[in-house]
Amino acid sequence: MNIKIDNEYTIQSDERNIILVRSKEAQRGKNAGEVYTENVSYHATVQSALKDYLRVKTNLSEATSIQDLLNEIKEIRKTINDVLSGV
């Protein structure tokens, strides 16, 4: 399984886990500018991985007010709904 959530996150799987994966660009060193992936978290279900995606995106938010944060959460949930509906 390799399901794109957004430009940065995907859900992948192996024989035992559902994995939330983040793509990042190396900022320095000999690989600067190259894109690599890191496993963010491991889950038993896709639903659990999507819940963690919401948590991670919320934790990384740069919102400066509750209203900004609520708007971001609304957009994150829309993204999740789009993934679930196959859009």
N, C-alpha and C positions, 0 to 999 in steps of 0.2 A: 504494500500500500504506500502511496505517495500522493497525498492530497494537499494542494496548495490552499492555505487560508488567506494569506495576503502576500505582499511582496517580500516579506521578511520571514514569515513562519509557514511551516508545513507540518502535516501529521504523517509520520512514517510508521512502519511496523516491521518487527522481526517475528520469529516463531513464538515469542512469549510476551511481547509488549507492544503497546501503542506508544509512540515516542513523539513528543512535541519538539520540533527541531527549528532552530533559528539560524538564518543565513546572515553572515557578517562580512564586512570588508576589512582586511588587514590594514591597519593604520601606519605601521612602520616596519622596518626590517626589510630583508630581501624579498619578502612576499607582499610588500605594501601594494595596495590596490586590488589584490586578488580576493575573490570571494571564497569563504570557507563556511562550514556548518558546525554547529555545536548542539549537542543534545541538551535540551532544557530540563525535561522531566519525562518520567516513565509512568505509564498508566495501564490499567486493565481494560479500559473501554475508551471508545472515541469520545463519548460524552464527558468522561473525566478529563481527557486531554483538552477538550474545548473549554471546560470550566477553568482549567489551569491557564489556558491562553488568556481568558478574561482576567484572571488574577495577575498574571505577569504584565499584561498590557496596562492594567490599572496601576500596578506598583511602579511601572516605568513612566507613568504620566508626568507631564510637566505642568499640569493644571495649577492655576494660582487662586482658584475659587471653587467652591462646591459646585456652582452652576457649570463651570468649565469641565469639572470632573464628571458630572452627570451627563453632559453632552458627549464626552468621550466614551463613557460607558454605553450610552445609547448607540453610538456608531460601532463600537466593538460588537455589541449584541446583534446589530444589523448584519455585520460581516459574518458572524457565526450562523445566523439564520440563512444567509445567502449560501454558505457552504452546505448547510443541512438540506437546503432545497435544490442544490445542484446548479445554482446560478453561477 
